[in-house]
Amino acid sequence: VKEVAKLSLVSSACDMASADSASSKESHPCLRSVCDAAEKGVQSVTEAVASCVQPVLATLEPHVAAASECVSKGLDKLGEKLPLFQKPVEQIASGTEELVSSRGAEVREAVSS
């Protein structure tokens, strides 16, 4: 999960979602109350599950480390083959807008001629 979170695409998308969430909470007090209660509930459940699962994770630690290494290598290869994952969301959106705009201009020109 940490390796995936390091990807520019993922981290920038999380940053955008966090900013939008904070903005929504700021604009709508009722939404803030509901979200705060939900976040506290999720945090409590996560802590309870983590304490129960910790002994099992300790036993599985060597296997988790091996799987983590494989995932890391796979993500590196994926990043080489799909450089899109190394770009932030804003850059991808901007490039997509430019591509759609230029293709739209080409279509309009073809239709008019």
C-alpha positions in Angstrom: 0.0 0.0 0.0 2.9 2.4 0.8 4.5 1.7 -2.6 1.2 2.5 -4.4 0.7 5.6 -2.3 4.1 6.9 -3.4 3.0 7.0 -7.1 2.5 10.6 -8.2 -0.9 9.8 -9.8 -2.2 8.2 -6.6 -0.7 10.7 -4.1 -2.0 13.7 -6.1 -5.4 12.1 -6.4 -5.5 11.5 -2.6 -4.4 15.1 -2.1 -7.2 16.4 -4.3 -9.7 14.2 -2.5 -8.5 15.4 0.8 -8.7 19.0 -0.2 -12.2 18.6 -1.6 -13.3 16.8 1.5 -11.9 19.6 3.7 -13.6 22.2 1.5 -16.9 20.4 1.6 -16.7 20.0 5.4 -15.9 23.7 5.7 -18.9 24.7 3.5 -21.4 22.4 5.1 -21.4 22.0 8.9 -23.9 19.2 8.8 -21.7 17.2 6.5 -18.7 17.9 8.7 -20.6 16.4 11.7 -21.5 13.3 9.8 -18.0 12.9 8.3 -16.4 13.4 11.7 -18.6 10.8 13.3 -17.9 8.3 10.5 -14.1 9.0 10.6 -14.1 8.3 14.4 -16.1 5.1 13.9 -13.7 3.9 11.2 -10.7 4.8 13.3 -12.1 2.8 16.3 -12.9 -0.2 14.2 -9.4 0.0 12.6 -7.7 0.1 16.0 -9.7 -2.8 17.2 -9.0 -5.0 14.2 -5.3 -4.0 14.2 -4.9 -5.2 17.8 -6.6 -8.5 17.0 -4.7 -9.1 13.7 -1.3 -8.1 15.1 -0.3 -11.6 16.3 -1.2 -13.1 13.0 0.7 -10.5 11.1 3.8 -11.1 13.2 3.6 -14.8 12.2 3.2 -13.9 8.5 5.8 -11.1 8.5 8.4 -13.0 6.4 5.8 -13.8 3.8 4.4 -10.3 3.8 8.0 -8.9 3.3 8.5 -11.2 0.3 5.2 -10.3 -1.2 5.9 -6.6 -0.6 9.2 -7.0 -2.5 7.5 -8.6 -5.4 4.8 -5.9 -5.5 7.5 -3.2 -5.4 9.3 -4.7 -8.4 6.0 -5.0 -10.2 5.2 -1.4 -9.6 8.6 -0.4 -10.8 8.0 -2.3 -14.1 4.5 -0.9 -14.4 5.9 2.7 -13.9 8.4 2.1 -16.7 5.8 0.7 -19.1 3.1 3.3 -18.1 4.8 6.6 -17.2 1.3 8.0 -16.7 1.5 6.7 -13.1 4.5 9.0 -12.4 2.5 12.1 -13.3 0.2 14.0 -11.0 -3.6 14.1 -11.8 -3.4 17.8 -12.8 -0.8 17.1 -15.5 -2.8 14.2 -16.9 -6.0 16.2 -16.9 -4.3 19.1 -18.6 -2.8 16.8 -21.3 -6.2 15.2 -21.8 -7.9 18.5 -22.3 -5.3 19.6 -24.8 -5.7 16.3 -26.7 -9.5 16.5 -26.8 -9.3 20.1 -27.9 -6.9 19.5 -30.7 -8.9 16.4 -31.9 -12.1 18.4 -31.7 -10.5 21.1 -33.9 -9.4 18.4 -36.4 -12.9 17.0 -36.5 -14.5 20.4 -37.0 -12.0 21.2 -39.8 -12.7 17.8 -41.5 -16.5 18.3 -41.2 -16.4 21.9 -42.5 -14.3 20.9 -45.5 
